[in-house]
């Protein structure tokens, strides 16, 4: 005897609910990375941008590309358009064909980290560039950790000795301060960074060489870092020929490594060379996925990336660690019309300008005291030091404004007392600013030399 119509309808409904539950469970397994994963297809590749259809993944997740011959490559989700994912490769994709499988993963980038990472040279993926074997580490760090509550940050109250006399005395740097190093090419930027890595009093040094020439990376590691600095330093290098995504990851990884040591209560000196190259790499990524430029060819995401990177440095809370960061900014051409220089000045706690005029005259490090400022110096220096700095700045500005008249002999002594004093002290001031690259000058020695400079000048004037 056949089933009734009502019973048949109930069985069909039950089967429908069963398959609906199975389908929902399958989607959840695919999204969570357990069970099977729905693969997509590489449908488009224009420039550096890949487009995958038929799969789902979150922004920032990694995808594995497998071509018909079994070759594998990795890419990261940087956006989506309609039902398609927009990917950016983390390595060159030579030989990848249309129709390659795109396998989404739920993983984001993580790098191994531990105390043994000191002394190593890594690329933007955390893999070693030196020949010292795999990178040991019992911990894993992400490129973008959670943000720090600004009310939980410790204030800047202590100076950091960087070993450079002019910076220690006249542009005093505080632990946890973020400064920009503004310079054109060929004015001794790398020389100054090398002096700070060798002579700083920081516990750990993290150097991010972003977008530099491969030759400069090799020279910095082999020549600039001495044996003592190398033992407490980590270098993250992503040269100019690396994909733009890996160059951005290099800056993020260097910052994440600095955060790891800061959270252990260590005082870290972070050097990122350069912030301009990071912005240029982010511009390449943004323009490739269709973002519109808004200022000098830079899209909005570039100006959002700079404060996100810079704000991760600084002092921690109760653990007592700190990240004192220097970000180099390239200022080729008119600096006032450079949007990256303007954006950096707005979010940094000061800037040190290297002058090409001083460098051409043979003064190294070529720090332009008149154009430089440390916004934290007021709270970490003594009243006596601040008076000496103010006097140095006044005399330096007075001499600079009358340099042409003084040089040609058109200035007559007695016209202006301040200019007369500037002329009297000028040779000693130039001597104070100059420093050999193999000479370390501590913070206490720098301040003492600044005080002795004017005492020596006053004694010479009285003797005359």
C-alpha positions in Angstrom: 0.0 0.0 0.0 1.5 3.3 -1.1 2.4 6.3 1.2 -0.1 9.0 1.7 0.6 12.4 0.1 1.0 14.0 3.6 3.7 11.4 4.6 5.6 11.9 1.3 5.6 15.7 1.8 7.0 15.2 5.3 9.8 13.0 4.1 10.7 15.5 1.3 10.8 18.4 3.9 13.0 16.3 6.2 15.4 15.6 3.4 15.5 19.3 2.5 16.3 20.3 6.1 19.0 17.7 6.3 20.7 18.9 3.1 20.3 22.5 4.2 22.1 21.7 7.5 24.8 19.8 5.6 25.4 22.7 3.3 25.6 25.2 6.2 28.0 23.0 8.0 30.2 22.7 4.9 30.3 26.5 4.5 31.4 26.8 8.2 34.1 24.2 7.7 35.4 26.0 4.6 35.4 29.4 6.4 37.1 28.0 9.6 39.8 26.1 7.6 38.6 22.7 8.9 37.3 19.9 6.7 37.3 20.7 3.0 38.0 24.1 1.5 36.3 25.6 -1.5 39.0 26.3 -4.1 38.8 29.2 -6.4 40.3 29.9 -9.8 42.8 32.5 -10.9 40.7 34.4 -13.4 42.7 37.6 -14.0 46.2 39.0 -13.5 47.0 42.7 -14.4 50.3 44.1 -13.2 50.8 42.9 -9.6 47.1 42.4 -8.9 45.5 38.9 -9.0 41.8 38.2 -9.2 40.3 35.0 -7.9 36.7 33.8 -8.3 34.8 31.0 -6.7 36.2 31.3 -3.2 35.9 33.3 -0.1 38.6 34.7 2.3 39.0 37.6 4.7 41.2 40.6 3.9 44.7 39.9 5.2 44.3 36.1 4.9 46.8 34.0 2.9 46.0 32.1 -0.2 48.0 29.3 -1.9 48.2 29.4 -5.7 48.8 26.0 -7.5 49.2 25.9 -11.2 48.6 23.0 -13.6 52.2 21.8 -13.2 52.0 21.8 -9.4 54.1 24.9 -8.8 53.0 26.8 -5.7 53.0 30.4 -4.6 51.5 32.5 -1.9 49.4 35.7 -2.1 47.5 37.8 0.4 44.0 39.1 0.2 44.1 42.9 -0.1 40.5 43.6 -1.2 37.5 42.3 -3.0 35.3 43.4 -5.9 31.9 41.8 -6.2 32.3 38.0 -6.0 36.1 38.2 -6.7 39.0 38.4 -4.4 41.9 40.8 -5.1 45.2 39.3 -4.2 48.8 40.6 -4.0 51.7 38.1 -4.3 54.3 37.8 -1.7 56.9 36.7 -4.3 57.3 36.9 -8.1 54.8 34.7 -10.0 56.9 33.5 -12.9 55.0 31.0 -15.1 51.7 31.2 -13.3 48.9 30.3 -15.8 45.2 31.3 -16.1 42.9 28.8 -14.3 45.4 28.1 -11.5 43.8 26.9 -8.3 43.4 29.4 -5.5 43.2 27.7 -2.1 42.1 30.1 0.7 43.4 29.6 4.2 42.2 31.1 7.5 45.8 31.9 8.4 47.4 35.4 8.6 51.1 36.0 8.4 53.0 35.0 11.6 56.8 35.0 12.2 58.8 33.0 14.7 60.4 35.1 17.4 62.5 34.6 20.5 65.7 35.8 22.2 67.9 33.9 19.7 66.6 36.1 16.9 69.2 38.7 18.0 72.1 38.8 15.6 70.1 37.6 12.6 69.2 39.1 9.3 65.6 38.4 8.1 63.5 39.2 5.0 59.9 40.5 5.1 58.5 37.0 5.7 60.7 36.3 8.7 62.9 33.9 6.8 66.7 34.2 7.3 68.8 36.0 4.7 72.0 35.1 6.5 73.6 31.6 6.4 73.0 30.9 10.1 70.3 28.3 9.6 66.6 28.5 10.5 65.3 31.2 12.8 64.7 29.7 16.3 61.7 30.9 18.3 59.2 29.5 20.7 56.7 32.4 20.1 54.9 33.7 17.0 54.0 37.3 16.3 51.6 38.9 13.9 52.3 41.9 11.8 49.4 43.9 13.2 48.8 43.3 17.0 46.1 45.1 19.0 46.4 48.8 19.6 47.6 50.2 22.9 45.3 52.3 24.9 46.9 55.8 24.8 46.0 56.3 28.5 48.1 53.2 29.3 51.3 54.6 27.8 54.0 55.8 30.2 55.2 59.4 29.6 58.6 60.2 28.2 60.7 61.1 31.2 64.2 59.8 30.5 66.7 60.7 27.8 68.2 58.0 25.5 71.9 58.2 24.8 72.4 57.8 21.0 76.2 58.4 21.2 76.1 61.4 18.9 77.1 64.7 20.5 75.0 67.1 18.6 71.8 65.1 19.0 72.4 64.2 22.7 73.1 67.8 23.7 71.0 70.0 21.3 68.2 67.6 20.2 67.9 65.4 23.2 65.9 62.2 22.5 63.7 60.6 25.1 63.0 56.9 25.6 59.8 56.2 23.7 60.1 59.2 21.4 59.4 58.9 17.6 61.5 61.1 15.4 61.9 61.6 11.7 65.3 61.8 10.0 64.8 64.0 7.0 67.6 63.9 4.4 68.5 63.9 0.7 70.7 61.2 -0.7 74.4 61.5 -0.1 74.3 63.6 3.1 75.4 60.9 5.5 72.1 59.4 6.5 73.4 55.8 6.6 76.5 57.0 8.4 74.4 58.6 11.2 72.2 55.5 11.5 75.3 53.4 11.8 76.7 55.6 14.6 73.5 55.3 16.6 73.4 51.5 16.2 76.9 51.2 17.5 76.9 53.7 20.3 73.3 53.8 21.7 72.5 52.7 25.2 69.4 50.8 24.2 69.2 47.2 25.1 68.0 46.0 21.6 68.4 47.4 18.2 65.9 46.6 15.4 66.8 47.9 11.9 64.3 47.8 9.0 66.0 48.4 5.6 63.0 48.9 3.3 63.3 49.5 -0.4 67.1 50.0 -0.3 69.6 48.7 -2.9 70.8 45.2 -2.2 74.4 46.5 -2.1 73.5 49.0 0.7 71.9 46.2 2.7 75.1 44.1 2.4 77.3 47.1 3.4 75.2 47.9 6.4 75.2 44.4 7.8 78.9 43.7 7.0 80.5 47.1 7.6 78.2 49.4 9.6 77.3 47.0 12.4 80.3 46.0 14.5 80.4 42.8 16.5 79.0 44.3 19.7 76.1 46.0 17.9 75.4 42.8 15.9 74.9 40.7 19.0 72.0 42.9 20.2 70.5 43.8 16.8 67.9 42.3 14.4 68.0 43.4 10.8 64.9 43.1 8.6 65.8 43.7 4.9 63.4 44.0 1.9 65.4 45.5 -0.9 63.9 47.5 -3.8 63.4 44.5 -6.1 61.1 42.7 -3.6 57.3 42.8 -4.2 55.6 45.9 -2.7 53.6 43.8 -0.3 56.8 42.2 1.2 58.4 45.7 1.5 55.4 46.9 3.5 55.6 43.6 5.6 59.3 44.4 6.2 58.4 47.6 8.1 55.5 45.9 9.9 57.7 42.9 10.9 60.5 45.2 12.2 58.0 47.0 14.3 56.5 43.7 15.6 59.9 42.5 16.6 60.5 45.7 18.5 57.2 45.3 20.2 58.1 41.8 21.3 61.2 43.0 23.1 59.5 46.1 24.5 56.8 43.8 26.1 59.6 42.0 27.9 60.6 45.3 29.5 63.6 46.0 27.2 64.5 49.4 25.8 64.5 49.1 22.0 66.0 51.5 19.3 64.0 51.0 16.1 65.4 52.4 12.9 63.2 52.3 9.8 65.0 53.3 6.6 63.0 54.5 5.0 59.4 55.6 5.7 59.3 57.1 2.2 59.9 53.6 0.6 57.2 52.1 2.8 54.7 54.8 1.5 55.8 54.1 -2.1 55.2 50.4 -1.7 51.8 51.0 -0.2 51.0 53.3 -3.1 51.9 50.5 -5.6 49.5 48.2 -3.8 46.7 50.7 -3.6 46.9 51.9 -7.2 47.0 48.3 -8.4 43.7 47.4 -6.8 42.1 50.6 -8.2 42.3 53.1 -5.4 42.3 56.7 -6.6 45.3 59.0 -5.9 44.6 62.2 -3.9 47.9 63.9 -3.4 51.0 63.7 -5.7 49.9 60.2 -6.8 49.4 58.9 -3.3 46.0 57.3 -2.4 44.3 57.8 1.0 45.4 54.5 2.3 49.0 55.6 2.3 48.3 58.5 4.7 46.4 56.1 6.9 49.3 53.6 6.9 51.9 56.1 8.3 50.2 56.8 11.6 49.2 53.1 12.0 52.9 52.2 11.8 54.4 55.1 13.8 51.9 54.9 16.7 53.0 51.3 17.5 56.3 52.7 18.8 56.6 54.4 22.1 56.6 53.5 25.8 54.7 50.5 27.2 52.6 50.6 30.3 53.4 48.7 33.5 56.1 46.5 32.0 58.4 49.4 31.6 59.8 48.7 28.1 60.1 51.3 25.4 60.6 51.7 21.6 62.5 54.8 20.6 62.1 55.0 16.8 63.8 56.9 14.0 62.1 57.0 10.6 64.1 58.3 7.7 62.2 60.4 5.2 63.7 61.1 1.7 63.4 64.8 0.7 64.4 65.0 -2.9 63.3 68.2 -4.5 61.0 70.7 -2.7 60.4 69.3 0.8 57.4 71.6 1.4 55.4 70.0 -1.4 56.2 66.4 -0.4 53.0 64.9 1.1 54.9 62.1 2.8 57.2 64.6 4.6 54.2 66.6 5.7 52.3 63.5 6.9 55.4 62.3 8.8 56.0 65.7 10.6 52.3 65.7 11.7 52.6 62.4 13.6 56.2 62.3 14.8 57.6 63.8 18.1 60.3 65.8 16.3 62.5 65.8 13.3 66.2 65.9 12.6 67.2 67.5 9.3 70.4 66.7 7.5 71.7 69.5 5.4 73.3 69.0 2.0 75.1 72.4 2.4 76.7 71.3 5.6 77.6 67.9 4.1 79.2 69.6 1.1 81.3 71.7 3.5 82.7 68.5 5.1 80.7 68.7 8.4 79.6 65.3 9.6 77.1 64.4 10.9 75.5 67.2 8.9 72.7 68.0 11.4 70.9 71.3 10.6 70.3 72.5 14.2 68.2 75.5 13.1 65.8 73.3 11.1 65.6 70.4 13.6 63.6 70.0 16.8 62.9 67.5 19.5 59.4 68.0 21.0 60.2 65.9 24.1 63.4 67.7 25.0 61.6 70.2 27.2 60.5 67.5 29.7 63.7 65.5 29.8 66.4 68.1 30.1 67.6 70.4 33.0 67.0 74.2 33.0 70.8 74.7 32.7 70.9 72.5 29.5 67.9 74.3 28.0 69.6 77.6 28.5 72.7 76.4 26.8 70.7 75.0 23.9 68.8 78.3 23.5 72.1 80.2 23.4 73.5 77.8 20.8 70.5 78.2 18.6 70.5 82.0 18.9 74.2 82.2 17.9 73.8 79.7 15.2 70.8 81.6 13.7 72.6 85.0 14.0 75.6 83.7 12.1 73.6 82.0 9.4 71.6 85.2 8.7 74.8 87.2 8.3 77.0 84.5 6.8 77.4 86.2 3.4 78.4 89.6 5.0 80.8 87.9 7.3 82.3 85.8 4.5 83.1 88.7 2.2 84.3 90.9 5.1 81.4 93.4 4.8 80.3 93.0 8.4 81.9 95.5 10.9 82.4 94.3 14.4 80.3 96.3 16.9 77.1 96.5 14.8 75.3 93.7 16.6 76.4 92.2 19.9 74.7 88.9 19.2 76.5 88.6 15.8 79.8 89.5 17.4 79.3 86.7 19.9 78.4 84.3 17.2 81.6 85.1 15.2 83.6 84.6 18.4 82.1 81.2 19.2 81.7 80.0 15.6 84.9 77.9 15.3 84.1 76.1 18.6 80.5 75.6 17.6 81.6 73.9 14.3 84.0 71.7 16.3 81.2 70.8 18.6 79.0 69.7 15.7 81.6 67.6 14.0 82.2 64.0 15.2 84.2 61.1 13.8 82.2 58.1 12.9 84.4 55.9 15.1 84.0 58.1 18.2 81.3 57.6 20.7 80.2 60.6 22.9 77.9 59.8 25.8 75.0 61.9 26.9 76.8 63.3 30.0 79.9 64.1 27.9 77.8 65.8 25.3 76.1 68.1 27.8 79.4 68.9 29.5 81.0 69.7 26.1 78.2 72.1 25.4 78.7 74.0 28.7 82.5 74.0 28.2 82.1 75.5 24.7 80.7 78.8 26.0 83.0 78.9 29.0 86.0 78.5 26.8 84.7 81.3 24.5 84.1 83.6 27.4 87.6 83.0 28.8 89.1 83.8 25.4 87.2 87.0 25.2 88.2 88.1 28.7 91.9 87.4 27.9 91.6 89.5 24.8 
